[in-house]
Amino acid sequence: MKSFLFILVLIWFILGASSANDRGYFDTSADRDCTFIGSALLTVVAGPLNYAGLHPRASC
């Protein structure tokens, strides 16, 4: 059961990282400020919900 949950969480974060990459959060030319980093982290944590229309934004 633990390995199943681990794999599920791993897939969740992989999909979130893929979505963050699609939105350009991993580009090296982007300006890094608190809002940018917060939005990138929220996108990764939201995982596959990003593909369902969720677009999390952070404000600092």
C-alpha positions as CSV (number, residue, x, y, z in Angstrom):
1,M,0.0,0.0,0.0
2,K,2.8,2.4,0.8
3,S,4.5,1.8,-2.5
4,F,1.3,2.5,-4.3
5,L,0.9,5.8,-2.5
6,F,4.5,6.7,-3.2
7,I,4.1,6.0,-6.9
8,L,0.8,8.0,-7.0
9,V,2.5,11.0,-5.3
10,L,5.5,10.8,-7.6
11,I,3.3,10.8,-10.7
12,W,1.3,13.7,-9.2
13,F,4.5,15.8,-8.8
14,I,5.8,14.8,-12.3
15,L,2.6,16.0,-13.9
16,G,2.8,19.2,-11.9
17,A,6.4,19.8,-13.0
18,S,5.4,19.1,-16.6
19,S,2.7,21.7,-16.3
20,A,5.1,24.2,-14.8
21,N,7.5,23.6,-17.7
22,D,4.7,24.1,-20.2
23,R,4.1,27.5,-18.6
24,G,7.7,28.5,-18.8
25,Y,8.6,28.5,-15.1
26,F,11.8,26.7,-15.7
27,D,13.2,29.1,-18.3
28,T,16.5,30.6,-17.3
29,S,15.7,34.0,-18.9
30,A,12.7,34.7,-16.7
31,D,12.8,37.3,-13.8
32,R,12.8,35.5,-10.5
33,D,10.8,37.2,-7.8
34,C,8.6,36.0,-4.9
35,T,5.5,35.9,-7.0
36,F,7.1,34.0,-9.8
37,I,8.7,31.4,-7.5
38,G,5.4,31.0,-5.5
39,S,3.4,30.5,-8.6
40,A,5.9,27.9,-9.9
41,L,5.7,25.9,-6.6
42,L,1.9,26.1,-6.5
43,T,1.8,24.8,-10.1
44,V,4.0,21.8,-9.2
45,V,2.0,21.0,-6.1
46,A,-1.4,21.3,-7.9
47,G,-0.2,18.5,-10.2
48,P,-2.7,17.2,-12.7
49,L,-5.3,19.8,-11.6
50,N,-3.5,22.2,-13.9
51,Y,-4.6,20.3,-16.9
52,A,-8.2,20.5,-15.6
53,G,-8.1,24.3,-15.8
54,L,-6.6,25.3,-12.4
55,H,-4.0,28.1,-12.8
56,P,-2.6,28.9,-9.3
57,R,-1.1,32.3,-8.7
58,A,0.8,33.5,-5.7
59,S,1.3,37.1,-4.6
60,C,3.9,38.3,-2.2
